[in-house]
Amino acid sequence: MEEFKYLGTTLTNQNFIQEEIKSILKSGNACYHSVQNLLSSSLLSKNLKFCMGVKMVSRMREEHRLKVFENRVLRRIFGPKRDEVTRE
């Protein structure tokens, strides 16, 4: 198995962070598209729209911080990944 989701984090056999970043951006895009009509509505003030945008971005940052913490815990549990050839 080359990649799987564990506790909401995508783990790969090469420990690539790019896949995790893609996952976070995908989640942010889904959130943005779900409120896109509200953001373009003339019924809401720009200040309220701005606050909504800031909350979406801060939520993505919080998610990222949680995933970084989770990865740190997993590294503590499983130890650093060692190269099979050089054993480093």
PyMOL CGO cylinders between C-alpha atoms (Angstrom):
from pymol import cmd
from pymol.cgo import CYLINDER

trace = [
    CYLINDER, 0.00, 0.00, 0.00, 1.51, 3.29, -1.08, 0.3, 1, 1, 1, 1, 1, 1,
    CYLINDER, 1.51, 3.29, -1.08, -0.88, 5.70, 0.59, 0.3, 1, 1, 1, 1, 1, 1,
    CYLINDER, -0.88, 5.70, 0.59, -3.70, 5.62, 3.12, 0.3, 1, 1, 1, 1, 1, 1,
    CYLINDER, -3.70, 5.62, 3.12, -5.67, 7.94, 5.36, 0.3, 1, 1, 1, 1, 1, 1,
    CYLINDER, -5.67, 7.94, 5.36, -5.09, 7.65, 9.10, 0.3, 1, 1, 1, 1, 1, 1,
    CYLINDER, -5.09, 7.65, 9.10, -6.86, 9.92, 11.59, 0.3, 1, 1, 1, 1, 1, 1,
    CYLINDER, -6.86, 9.92, 11.59, -7.65, 12.33, 8.77, 0.3, 1, 1, 1, 1, 1, 1,
    CYLINDER, -7.65, 12.33, 8.77, -4.04, 12.51, 7.54, 0.3, 1, 1, 1, 1, 1, 1,
    CYLINDER, -4.04, 12.51, 7.54, -2.82, 11.03, 4.28, 0.3, 1, 1, 1, 1, 1, 1,
    CYLINDER, -2.82, 11.03, 4.28, 0.25, 8.91, 4.95, 0.3, 1, 1, 1, 1, 1, 1,
    CYLINDER, 0.25, 8.91, 4.95, 2.48, 7.79, 2.09, 0.3, 1, 1, 1, 1, 1, 1,
    CYLINDER, 2.48, 7.79, 2.09, 5.39, 5.39, 1.96, 0.3, 1, 1, 1, 1, 1, 1,
    CYLINDER, 5.39, 5.39, 1.96, 7.68, 8.34, 1.06, 0.3, 1, 1, 1, 1, 1, 1,
    CYLINDER, 7.68, 8.34, 1.06, 6.11, 10.72, 3.63, 0.3, 1, 1, 1, 1, 1, 1,
    CYLINDER, 6.11, 10.72, 3.63, 5.46, 13.40, 0.99, 0.3, 1, 1, 1, 1, 1, 1,
    CYLINDER, 5.46, 13.40, 0.99, 3.89, 16.55, 2.45, 0.3, 1, 1, 1, 1, 1, 1,
    CYLINDER, 3.89, 16.55, 2.45, 2.61, 17.59, -0.99, 0.3, 1, 1, 1, 1, 1, 1,
    CYLINDER, 2.61, 17.59, -0.99, -0.28, 15.13, -0.75, 0.3, 1, 1, 1, 1, 1, 1,
    CYLINDER, -0.28, 15.13, -0.75, -1.26, 16.56, 2.63, 0.3, 1, 1, 1, 1, 1, 1,
    CYLINDER, -1.26, 16.56, 2.63, -1.14, 20.10, 1.27, 0.3, 1, 1, 1, 1, 1, 1,
    CYLINDER, -1.14, 20.10, 1.27, -3.33, 19.05, -1.66, 0.3, 1, 1, 1, 1, 1, 1,
    CYLINDER, -3.33, 19.05, -1.66, -5.80, 17.53, 0.81, 0.3, 1, 1, 1, 1, 1, 1,
    CYLINDER, -5.80, 17.53, 0.81, -5.94, 20.73, 2.89, 0.3, 1, 1, 1, 1, 1, 1,
    CYLINDER, -5.94, 20.73, 2.89, -6.42, 22.88, -0.24, 0.3, 1, 1, 1, 1, 1, 1,
    CYLINDER, -6.42, 22.88, -0.24, -9.12, 20.54, -1.49, 0.3, 1, 1, 1, 1, 1, 1,
    CYLINDER, -9.12, 20.54, -1.49, -10.95, 20.93, 1.81, 0.3, 1, 1, 1, 1, 1, 1,
    CYLINDER, -10.95, 20.93, 1.81, -10.58, 24.72, 1.62, 0.3, 1, 1, 1, 1, 1, 1,
    CYLINDER, -10.58, 24.72, 1.62, -11.88, 24.75, -1.95, 0.3, 1, 1, 1, 1, 1, 1,
    CYLINDER, -11.88, 24.75, -1.95, -14.90, 22.69, -0.95, 0.3, 1, 1, 1, 1, 1, 1,
    CYLINDER, -14.90, 22.69, -0.95, -15.63, 25.16, 1.86, 0.3, 1, 1, 1, 1, 1, 1,
    CYLINDER, -15.63, 25.16, 1.86, -15.21, 28.12, -0.49, 0.3, 1, 1, 1, 1, 1, 1,
    CYLINDER, -15.21, 28.12, -0.49, -17.52, 26.65, -3.12, 0.3, 1, 1, 1, 1, 1, 1,
    CYLINDER, -17.52, 26.65, -3.12, -20.17, 25.88, -0.51, 0.3, 1, 1, 1, 1, 1, 1,
    CYLINDER, -20.17, 25.88, -0.51, -20.40, 29.59, 0.43, 0.3, 1, 1, 1, 1, 1, 1,
    CYLINDER, -20.40, 29.59, 0.43, -19.61, 31.06, -2.98, 0.3, 1, 1, 1, 1, 1, 1,
    CYLINDER, -19.61, 31.06, -2.98, -23.19, 32.29, -3.44, 0.3, 1, 1, 1, 1, 1, 1,
    CYLINDER, -23.19, 32.29, -3.44, -23.04, 34.09, -0.10, 0.3, 1, 1, 1, 1, 1, 1,
    CYLINDER, -23.04, 34.09, -0.10, -19.73, 35.73, -0.95, 0.3, 1, 1, 1, 1, 1, 1,
    CYLINDER, -19.73, 35.73, -0.95, -21.13, 37.17, -4.18, 0.3, 1, 1, 1, 1, 1, 1,
    CYLINDER, -21.13, 37.17, -4.18, -24.46, 38.18, -2.64, 0.3, 1, 1, 1, 1, 1, 1,
    CYLINDER, -24.46, 38.18, -2.64, -25.28, 41.86, -2.39, 0.3, 1, 1, 1, 1, 1, 1,
    CYLINDER, -25.28, 41.86, -2.39, -27.38, 41.15, 0.71, 0.3, 1, 1, 1, 1, 1, 1,
    CYLINDER, -27.38, 41.15, 0.71, -24.30, 40.70, 2.92, 0.3, 1, 1, 1, 1, 1, 1,
    CYLINDER, -24.30, 40.70, 2.92, -21.87, 43.46, 3.79, 0.3, 1, 1, 1, 1, 1, 1,
    CYLINDER, -21.87, 43.46, 3.79, -18.27, 43.27, 2.60, 0.3, 1, 1, 1, 1, 1, 1,
    CYLINDER, -18.27, 43.27, 2.60, -17.18, 43.27, 6.22, 0.3, 1, 1, 1, 1, 1, 1,
    CYLINDER, -17.18, 43.27, 6.22, -19.20, 40.11, 6.93, 0.3, 1, 1, 1, 1, 1, 1,
    CYLINDER, -19.20, 40.11, 6.93, -17.90, 38.48, 3.74, 0.3, 1, 1, 1, 1, 1, 1,
    CYLINDER, -17.90, 38.48, 3.74, -14.36, 39.35, 4.78, 0.3, 1, 1, 1, 1, 1, 1,
    CYLINDER, -14.36, 39.35, 4.78, -14.93, 37.78, 8.20, 0.3, 1, 1, 1, 1, 1, 1,
    CYLINDER, -14.93, 37.78, 8.20, -16.21, 34.61, 6.52, 0.3, 1, 1, 1, 1, 1, 1,
    CYLINDER, -16.21, 34.61, 6.52, -13.10, 34.48, 4.33, 0.3, 1, 1, 1, 1, 1, 1,
    CYLINDER, -13.10, 34.48, 4.33, -10.79, 34.97, 7.29, 0.3, 1, 1, 1, 1, 1, 1,
    CYLINDER, -10.79, 34.97, 7.29, -12.57, 32.18, 9.19, 0.3, 1, 1, 1, 1, 1, 1,
    CYLINDER, -12.57, 32.18, 9.19, -12.15, 29.79, 6.25, 0.3, 1, 1, 1, 1, 1, 1,
    CYLINDER, -12.15, 29.79, 6.25, -8.43, 30.55, 5.99, 0.3, 1, 1, 1, 1, 1, 1,
    CYLINDER, -8.43, 30.55, 5.99, -7.89, 30.31, 9.77, 0.3, 1, 1, 1, 1, 1, 1,
    CYLINDER, -7.89, 30.31, 9.77, -9.74, 27.00, 9.80, 0.3, 1, 1, 1, 1, 1, 1,
    CYLINDER, -9.74, 27.00, 9.80, -7.37, 25.69, 7.14, 0.3, 1, 1, 1, 1, 1, 1,
    CYLINDER, -7.37, 25.69, 7.14, -4.40, 26.89, 9.21, 0.3, 1, 1, 1, 1, 1, 1,
    CYLINDER, -4.40, 26.89, 9.21, -5.80, 25.21, 12.34, 0.3, 1, 1, 1, 1, 1, 1,
    CYLINDER, -5.80, 25.21, 12.34, -6.33, 21.98, 10.40, 0.3, 1, 1, 1, 1, 1, 1,
    CYLINDER, -6.33, 21.98, 10.40, -2.75, 22.14, 9.19, 0.3, 1, 1, 1, 1, 1, 1,
    CYLINDER, -2.75, 22.14, 9.19, -1.43, 22.76, 12.71, 0.3, 1, 1, 1, 1, 1, 1,
    CYLINDER, -1.43, 22.76, 12.71, -3.40, 19.79, 14.01, 0.3, 1, 1, 1, 1, 1, 1,
    CYLINDER, -3.40, 19.79, 14.01, -2.04, 17.57, 11.26, 0.3, 1, 1, 1, 1, 1, 1,
    CYLINDER, -2.04, 17.57, 11.26, 1.52, 18.72, 11.98, 0.3, 1, 1, 1, 1, 1, 1,
    CYLINDER, 1.52, 18.72, 11.98, 1.01, 17.85, 15.65, 0.3, 1, 1, 1, 1, 1, 1,
    CYLINDER, 1.01, 17.85, 15.65, -0.47, 14.49, 14.72, 0.3, 1, 1, 1, 1, 1, 1,
    CYLINDER, -0.47, 14.49, 14.72, 2.49, 13.71, 12.47, 0.3, 1, 1, 1, 1, 1, 1,
    CYLINDER, 2.49, 13.71, 12.47, 4.89, 14.63, 15.27, 0.3, 1, 1, 1, 1, 1, 1,
    CYLINDER, 4.89, 14.63, 15.27, 3.12, 12.18, 17.59, 0.3, 1, 1, 1, 1, 1, 1,
    CYLINDER, 3.12, 12.18, 17.59, 3.20, 9.47, 14.92, 0.3, 1, 1, 1, 1, 1, 1,
    CYLINDER, 3.20, 9.47, 14.92, 6.93, 10.02, 14.35, 0.3, 1, 1, 1, 1, 1, 1,
    CYLINDER, 6.93, 10.02, 14.35, 7.46, 9.69, 18.10, 0.3, 1, 1, 1, 1, 1, 1,
    CYLINDER, 7.46, 9.69, 18.10, 5.52, 6.42, 18.11, 0.3, 1, 1, 1, 1, 1, 1,
    CYLINDER, 5.52, 6.42, 18.11, 7.01, 4.86, 14.98, 0.3, 1, 1, 1, 1, 1, 1,
    CYLINDER, 7.01, 4.86, 14.98, 10.40, 6.57, 14.90, 0.3, 1, 1, 1, 1, 1, 1,
    CYLINDER, 10.40, 6.57, 14.90, 12.00, 8.22, 11.88, 0.3, 1, 1, 1, 1, 1, 1,
    CYLINDER, 12.00, 8.22, 11.88, 11.65, 6.54, 8.50, 0.3, 1, 1, 1, 1, 1, 1,
    CYLINDER, 11.65, 6.54, 8.50, 14.85, 4.77, 7.58, 0.3, 1, 1, 1, 1, 1, 1,
    CYLINDER, 14.85, 4.77, 7.58, 16.14, 4.20, 4.08, 0.3, 1, 1, 1, 1, 1, 1,
    CYLINDER, 16.14, 4.20, 4.08, 16.13, 0.46, 3.34, 0.3, 1, 1, 1, 1, 1, 1,
    CYLINDER, 16.13, 0.46, 3.34, 19.41, 0.60, 1.39, 0.3, 1, 1, 1, 1, 1, 1,
    CYLINDER, 19.41, 0.60, 1.39, 21.59, 2.91, 3.51, 0.3, 1, 1, 1, 1, 1, 1,
    CYLINDER, 21.59, 2.91, 3.51, 19.85, 2.27, 6.87, 0.3, 1, 1, 1, 1, 1, 1,
    CYLINDER, 19.85, 2.27, 6.87, 19.98, 6.03, 7.60, 0.3, 1, 1, 1, 1, 1, 1,
]
cmd.load_cgo(trace, "trace")
